[in-house]
Amino acid sequence: MKLIGTYFSPFSRRVAAALIALGIPYEHDDLNGYKDPERARQLNPVGKVPVLVLDSGEHLIDSAVILDYLDELVGTQRSLVPTAGEARRAMLQLAAISTTIYEQTTARDFEARRTQDCIQPNLIERYRLQTIGGLQALDAASSLQGLIRKAPLNLATISAVVAFEYAQMLHPDLDAAAIAPSLARVVLDLGNEPAFQQTRP
Ligand SMILES: N[C@@H](CCC(=O)N[C@@H](CS)C(=O)NCC(=O)O)C(=O)O
């Protein structure tokens, strides 16, 4: 199978990290949807990465859909999300917080890049507070007993490590480690894991 999407995209990176964590071999195509929107639209009607191309030729779009497929592929014993119940809901909620951090971090970056007289400071502040709220919620789930922990790797942890590093990369002023010290420890503990090391942009 082939994963299309630059690792600068946190959505693509969390899929790549999941593929590596699950030991599923894949080819990688480094497409950046912002730099080559035409090609992205050819692969995905809404022009976004990641796209996963299966050996059958089928195209899967959207990281959540792709991750759901990977879980189906490896089966319930190895899946990154529990199959049902409260444990499944909790895992998906935390992953949703991480993907919202991806979105708001990107939105804040875009807003900050506007020419000075077009910037809307109230929007930048709103995105900043949403990102802080998300990091604090992930931090509360980061402990030995929490869902975000070093092992075994699950969807909440993969998505959270990617969220932390993405927020830190785009907005070092945020001081993600001070906002989310327990999550920062998990990120540090997992820093050299192939899933993260091999996908770091
Ligand atoms: N819901 C999608 C979001 C994917 C997404 O926003 N990808 C961004 C990169 S981080 C993209 O390709 N954007 C290109 C564009 O919007 O033109 C997913 O989970 O895969």
The ligand as a MOL file (V3000), in Angstrom:
LIG
                    3D

  0  0  0     0  0            999 V3000
M  V30 BEGIN CTAB
M  V30 COUNTS 20 19 0 0 0
M  V30 BEGIN ATOM
M  V30 1 N -10.0350 15.4200 8.0890 0
M  V30 2 C -8.8350 15.2350 7.3230 0
M  V30 3 C -7.9920 16.5070 7.3920 0
M  V30 4 C -6.7650 16.4300 6.4850 0
M  V30 5 C -6.1120 17.8040 6.2980 0
M  V30 6 O -6.5860 18.8360 6.7820 0
M  V30 7 N -4.9880 17.7880 5.5620 0
M  V30 8 C -4.3040 19.0250 5.2580 0
M  V30 9 C -2.8340 18.9180 5.6260 0
M  V30 10 S -2.6050 18.9580 7.3700 0
M  V30 11 C -4.3450 19.2830 3.7540 0
M  V30 12 O -4.0140 18.4130 2.9740 0
M  V30 13 N -4.7400 20.5030 3.3530 0
M  V30 14 C -4.7040 20.9290 1.9940 0
M  V30 15 C -5.7370 21.9910 1.7240 0
M  V30 16 O -6.6120 22.2020 2.5770 0
M  V30 17 O -5.6700 22.5910 0.6560 0
M  V30 18 C -8.0770 14.0060 7.8200 0
M  V30 19 O -8.2810 13.6160 8.9800 0
M  V30 20 O -7.3110 13.3950 7.0480 0
M  V30 END ATOM
M  V30 BEGIN BOND
M  V30 1 1 1 2
M  V30 2 1 2 3
M  V30 3 1 2 18
M  V30 4 1 3 4
M  V30 5 1 4 5
M  V30 6 2 5 6
M  V30 7 1 5 7
M  V30 8 1 7 8
M  V30 9 1 8 9
M  V30 10 1 8 11
M  V30 11 1 9 10
M  V30 12 2 11 12
M  V30 13 1 11 13
M  V30 14 1 13 14
M  V30 15 1 14 15
M  V30 16 2 15 16
M  V30 17 1 15 17
M  V30 18 2 18 19
M  V30 19 1 18 20
M  V30 END BOND
M  V30 END CTAB
M  END
